[in-house]
Amino acid sequence: MPKLLADHTSLKIGGPVSFWAEPRDIDELLDSVSTARSRKKSIFIIGRGCNILAPDNGFDGVVIKLGHGFDHIERQGEEILKLGAGSSIQDLVTRASEWGLAGCEFLAGIPGSVGGAVFMNAGIRESEIKDIILELEVLDIKEKSVRTLKRRQIDFGYRSSGLEGMCILSALIKLKKDKPLSAKKRTDDFIKKREWMSSLGLPSAGSVFKNPNDENPAGRLIEACDLKGWRIGGAEISDAHANFIVNKGGASSRDVLGLIDLARKSVKAKFGIDLELEIKIL
């Protein structure tokens, strides 16, 4: 029975995968890459399936989801943590708060894995995950070699990392010592700011578009075009936040792409601004 991307993406959309791999360690990961190479298949690395729009007809390639061996959070010194790429961002935030470590509270309430968050440089305008990174361990898929990249070697940008062609294996981050109660309060404050996300109540892929700038967040531009609640098939521009598209039930990737196209054309016509995708289209 083939794996369906709909079962492994937060938007609950996507057809069957030709080859699915969940390597438990680097050796098994290299075997998966070799399999893809020998069959001349494309490779797609998936974390927890957030920020992804998968096609209805599936993916004729190899999808690699890092297994349990990449799901770990370890202290390596008083303020330094080593994070497996498959570990949960929420586990990181919770563990740091319990240990009285500050510096990653801004990630509270953001779903997904550490690897995905690093690849997209997740965060908010004033704080991004790049700010706490010391180094990354990555697999260069083309060269099939494991490399350690210092922070200065990584080309981080707004919602980007320049790590295309790499599979993130682990991250070394530096936080700051704090009182557990203080760290927890700041974490709770960020969670409260994102409480509206729980009001979506439906599958989504997170923010669809990058914010053009601080003065013109994508959600505000789309809302100004009166597109909140606009629906195509089973997909809808959310009433809770116009930069989120939700699956009302039975939505197809074509439905979502239709709303993406509508939002782009509407914002361009009204404001002369080109919206850039934040979600990854497989």
C-alpha positions as CSV (number, residue, x, y, z in Angstrom):
1,M,0.0,0.0,0.0
2,P,1.7,3.3,-1.1
3,K,2.1,6.1,1.3
4,L,-0.2,9.1,0.7
5,L,1.2,12.6,1.1
6,A,-2.2,13.6,2.5
7,D,-1.5,11.5,5.5
8,H,1.9,13.2,6.1
9,T,1.2,16.9,5.4
10,S,-0.6,19.4,7.7
11,L,-2.8,20.5,4.8
12,K,-4.0,16.9,4.3
13,I,-3.6,17.1,0.6
14,G,-1.5,14.9,-1.7
15,G,-1.5,11.6,-3.6
16,P,0.7,8.5,-3.5
17,V,4.5,8.5,-3.2
18,S,6.5,6.1,-5.4
19,F,9.1,5.5,-2.8
20,W,9.0,6.3,1.0
21,A,11.9,6.1,3.3
22,E,12.3,6.7,7.1
23,P,16.0,6.3,7.8
24,R,16.9,5.9,11.4
25,D,20.5,7.0,11.0
26,I,23.0,8.5,8.5
27,D,23.8,5.1,7.0
28,E,20.2,4.4,6.2
29,L,19.8,7.9,4.9
30,L,22.7,7.4,2.5
31,D,21.1,4.1,1.4
32,S,17.9,6.0,0.6
33,V,19.8,8.6,-1.4
34,S,21.6,5.8,-3.3
35,T,18.3,4.1,-4.1
36,A,17.0,7.4,-5.5
37,R,20.1,7.8,-7.6
38,S,20.1,4.3,-9.0
39,R,16.4,4.7,-10.0
40,K,17.0,8.2,-11.4
41,K,14.3,9.6,-9.0
42,S,14.0,13.0,-7.5
43,I,14.4,13.3,-3.7
44,F,12.2,15.4,-1.4
45,I,13.0,15.7,2.3
46,I,10.0,16.1,4.5
47,G,9.9,17.0,8.2
48,R,6.5,17.1,9.9
49,G,4.7,18.1,6.7
50,C,4.1,21.8,7.5
51,N,4.4,24.5,4.8
52,I,4.0,22.0,2.0
53,L,1.4,21.7,-0.8
54,A,1.6,18.3,-2.4
55,P,0.1,17.4,-5.8
56,D,-3.1,15.3,-6.0
57,N,-1.5,12.9,-8.4
58,G,1.4,12.2,-5.9
59,F,5.1,12.3,-6.3
60,D,7.1,10.0,-8.6
61,G,10.2,10.1,-6.6
62,V,11.7,9.3,-3.2
63,V,10.3,11.1,-0.1
64,I,12.6,10.9,2.9
65,K,11.3,11.5,6.4
66,L,14.0,11.4,9.0
67,G,13.3,8.6,11.6
68,H,13.5,8.4,15.4
69,G,17.3,8.4,15.4
70,F,17.1,12.1,14.3
71,D,14.6,13.0,17.1
72,H,16.7,14.1,20.1
73,I,17.4,17.2,22.2
74,E,20.6,17.1,24.2
75,R,22.5,19.6,26.5
76,Q,26.1,20.0,25.5
77,G,27.1,22.5,28.1
78,E,25.1,24.9,30.3
79,E,23.8,27.0,27.4
80,I,24.3,24.9,24.3
81,L,21.9,22.3,22.9
82,K,22.2,19.8,20.1
83,L,19.0,19.2,18.3
84,G,18.2,16.4,15.9
85,A,16.6,17.6,12.7
86,G,13.6,15.4,13.3
87,S,12.8,16.8,16.7
88,S,9.8,18.9,17.3
89,I,10.1,22.7,17.7
90,Q,7.6,22.6,20.5
91,D,9.7,20.0,22.3
92,L,12.6,22.3,22.0
93,V,10.7,25.3,23.4
94,T,9.3,23.2,26.3
95,R,12.6,21.7,27.2
96,A,14.5,25.0,27.1
97,S,11.8,26.6,29.3
98,E,12.1,23.7,31.8
99,W,15.9,24.0,31.9
100,G,15.7,27.8,32.4
101,L,17.2,28.7,29.0
102,A,16.1,31.7,27.1
103,G,16.4,32.7,23.5
104,C,14.0,30.4,21.6
105,E,10.7,31.5,23.1
106,F,9.8,33.3,19.8
107,L,9.3,29.8,18.3
108,A,6.5,28.9,20.7
109,G,3.4,27.9,18.9
110,I,5.1,27.3,15.6
111,P,4.5,23.7,14.4
112,G,7.0,21.5,12.6
113,S,10.5,20.0,13.0
114,V,13.8,21.6,13.8
115,G,15.1,20.7,10.3
116,G,12.2,22.4,8.6
117,A,12.4,25.5,10.9
118,V,16.1,25.9,10.1
119,F,15.6,25.3,6.4
120,M,13.0,28.1,6.3
121,N,14.7,30.2,8.9
122,A,11.5,30.3,11.0
123,G,10.7,33.1,13.4
124,I,9.4,36.6,13.5
125,R,10.9,39.8,12.1
126,E,13.0,40.7,15.1
127,S,14.0,37.1,16.0
128,E,14.7,34.2,13.7
129,I,16.2,30.8,14.3
130,K,19.4,31.8,12.6
131,D,20.1,34.1,15.6
132,I,20.7,31.1,17.9
133,I,22.5,28.8,15.4
134,L,26.1,27.9,16.1
135,E,26.6,25.2,13.5
136,L,24.7,22.6,11.4
137,E,25.5,19.1,10.5
138,V,24.2,18.5,6.9
139,L,24.3,15.8,4.2
140,D,25.2,17.1,0.8
141,I,22.9,15.0,-1.3
142,K,24.8,15.4,-4.5
143,E,28.2,14.6,-3.0
144,K,26.7,12.1,-0.5
145,S,29.0,13.6,2.2
146,V,28.3,14.8,5.7
147,R,29.5,18.3,6.4
148,T,29.6,20.7,9.4
149,L,28.7,24.3,8.6
150,K,29.5,27.1,10.9
151,R,26.9,29.9,11.2
152,R,29.0,32.3,9.0
153,Q,28.9,29.7,6.2
154,I,25.1,29.6,6.0
155,D,23.4,32.1,3.7
156,F,20.3,32.8,5.9
157,G,17.7,35.2,4.6
158,Y,14.1,36.0,5.2
159,R,12.4,32.6,5.3
160,S,15.4,31.0,3.5
161,S,18.7,29.4,4.4
162,G,20.4,28.7,1.1
163,L,20.5,25.0,2.0
164,E,18.9,23.7,-1.1
165,G,20.5,20.3,-2.0
166,M,21.3,19.6,1.7
167,C,19.5,17.5,4.2
168,I,19.8,19.0,7.7
169,L,20.8,16.3,10.2
170,S,21.3,18.3,13.4
171,A,21.8,21.8,14.8
172,L,23.9,23.2,17.6
173,I,22.3,26.2,19.2
174,K,23.3,28.7,22.0
175,L,20.7,30.0,24.4
176,K,21.0,32.1,27.6
177,K,20.7,31.0,31.2
178,D,17.5,32.3,32.9
179,K,15.1,31.5,35.7
180,P,12.7,28.7,34.6
181,L,9.7,30.9,35.6
182,S,10.8,33.8,33.6
183,A,11.5,31.7,30.5
184,K,8.1,30.0,30.9
185,K,6.3,33.4,31.1
186,R,7.9,34.6,27.9
187,T,7.1,31.3,26.2
188,D,3.5,31.6,27.3
189,D,3.3,35.2,26.0
190,F,4.3,34.0,22.5
191,I,1.8,31.1,22.7
192,K,-0.9,33.6,23.6
193,K,-0.1,35.8,20.7
194,R,-0.6,32.8,18.4
195,E,-3.8,31.6,20.0
196,W,-5.7,32.6,16.9
197,M,-4.0,29.8,15.0
198,S,-6.0,27.3,17.1
199,S,-9.2,29.1,15.9
200,L,-8.5,27.9,12.4
201,G,-9.8,24.5,13.4
202,L,-9.0,23.0,10.0
203,P,-5.9,21.6,8.2
204,S,-3.6,24.3,6.9
205,A,0.0,24.7,5.7
206,G,0.8,27.8,7.7
207,S,1.5,31.1,6.1
208,V,1.1,30.9,2.4
209,F,3.0,34.0,1.4
210,K,6.1,35.8,2.7
211,N,5.4,39.3,4.1
212,P,6.6,41.8,1.5
213,N,7.7,44.1,4.4
214,D,6.7,45.2,7.9
215,E,4.2,47.8,6.7
216,N,2.5,45.4,4.2
217,P,2.1,41.9,5.8
218,A,0.6,39.5,3.3
219,G,-2.5,38.8,5.3
220,R,-3.4,42.4,5.6
221,L,-3.0,42.9,1.8
222,I,-5.2,39.9,1.0
223,E,-7.8,40.9,3.5
224,A,-7.9,44.4,1.9
225,C,-8.8,42.7,-1.4
226,D,-12.0,41.3,0.4
227,L,-10.8,37.7,-0.1
228,K,-11.3,36.4,3.5
229,G,-13.7,33.4,3.3
230,W,-13.2,33.1,-0.5
231,R,-13.6,29.5,-1.5
232,I,-12.6,27.3,-4.4
233,G,-13.7,23.7,-4.1
234,G,-12.8,22.4,-0.6
235,A,-10.2,25.1,0.0
236,E,-10.8,28.5,1.6
237,I,-8.9,31.7,2.5
238,S,-9.3,31.6,6.2
239,D,-11.6,34.0,8.1
240,A,-9.2,33.9,11.0
241,H,-6.2,35.1,8.9
242,A,-6.1,35.9,5.2
243,N,-2.6,34.5,4.8
244,F,-3.8,31.0,5.7
245,I,-5.6,28.7,3.3
246,V,-7.6,25.9,5.1
247,N,-8.9,22.6,3.9
248,K,-12.6,22.6,4.5
249,G,-12.9,19.0,3.5
250,G,-11.9,17.3,0.2
251,A,-9.7,20.1,-1.0
252,S,-7.4,19.4,-3.9
253,S,-4.0,21.0,-4.7
254,R,-5.7,22.5,-7.7
255,D,-8.2,24.3,-5.3
256,V,-5.4,25.7,-3.2
257,L,-3.4,26.8,-6.3
258,G,-6.5,28.6,-7.6
259,L,-6.7,30.6,-4.3
260,I,-3.0,31.3,-4.5
261,D,-3.4,32.6,-8.0
262,L,-6.4,34.7,-7.0
263,A,-4.7,36.3,-4.0
264,R,-1.6,37.1,-6.1
265,K,-3.5,38.7,-8.9
266,S,-5.8,40.6,-6.6
267,V,-2.9,42.1,-4.5
268,K,-0.9,42.9,-7.6
269,A,-3.9,44.7,-9.2
270,K,-4.8,46.7,-6.0
271,F,-1.3,47.4,-4.6
272,G,1.2,46.7,-7.3
273,I,2.9,44.2,-5.0
274,D,4.1,40.7,-6.0
275,L,3.5,38.2,-3.3
276,E,6.2,35.5,-2.9
277,L,5.3,32.0,-1.8
278,E,6.4,30.9,1.7
279,I,5.0,27.4,1.3
280,K,6.8,24.8,-0.7
281,I,5.0,23.4,-3.7
282,L,6.1,19.8,-4.3
